[in-house]
């Protein structure tokens, strides 16, 4: 019996040792990714000062979801606190107490928004720059002009942090990262933004953020990297399992304005950010509708 217990103890000790080694490896692997310094090419983006450009910047800031994350006054907030991911805390973007506005140069803003990279070259946690990398220089300049025009707001916040469970996830699941800078082709040439119009091409430009939840193909499915209680994204192509073939263009616009589908279903804004898309103009929503109609008709879940 003593011999058996001795062997049980040895096996248990070995298992504990292996677990400790694995956890230490996960920590240092994730830490090296969190502290990686990115070499970002210099980009000259003109920052306008006229009222029309600032107003357009506010419009873009609102419909692309920046306001929903950073607040109406750009004061920042605790956006998500989940042990499975960590704390997603949006920065105070103003020059007020606790804000980063007074510390950021125009070049810093470009790197932060377009590349998801801090002034020190490390990647921001959770900053969805994969959505903003393809913003045109004009639109990006207008957004920065708007942010610089906002009144100071005092709001001191801690930095975002990733939980150890989040570190495990991003180490073991290669498709998931909470450092979006890892996914951005920083040195690649960007395609020129399409001309403004109610076209599928311009709709694709406007709908970049939709890929985060609905996938690159827009066919929906379980959303990688989000908490388990988040619902899967629906298919928004016109393929199998999609409700869109029964909608009209007016139905789509009304749904984006009100958060209520033609069947009377209310969309939960914490999952489907219609409260950001409601700021889009009718022509912008028509362009997005034209883009969705142009997509290959895929079955649900072919992300």
QUIPEKA-V623495 format. One line per field, one symbol per residue. psi: psi as a letter, one per 30 degrees, with the letter a starting at -180 (. if undefined). burial: # if it has 16 or more other ideal C-beta (glycine too) atoms within 10 Angstrom, else .. A space follows every 50 residues. Layout:
psi->???
burial->???
This chain:
psi->eeeeeeeeeeeeeeeeeeeeeeeeeeeeeeeeefgkkkjkkkkjkkjlfl eeeeeeeeeeeefggeefefleggflljekjkffeajjjkljfagakflf effkleeeeeeeeefhklfgflkkkfjhffffegkleeeeeeeeeeeffk kkkjjkklllkkleeeeeefefjffkkgiffffkiegkkkkkklkklhle eeeeefgefffeeflffggaakjkfllffkllkljgagakfkfeffllee eeeeefefgklfggkkkjffejhffefffkleeeeeeeeeeefflkjllk gi.
burial->.........................#...#..##...#.#....#.##.. ..##.################.#####..#.#..############..## #..#...###########...##############.#.##########.# .##.#.#..#.##..######.....#####..#.#.......#...### .#########.####.#####.#.##.....########..###..#... #######.#.#.....#....#########...##########.#..#.# ###
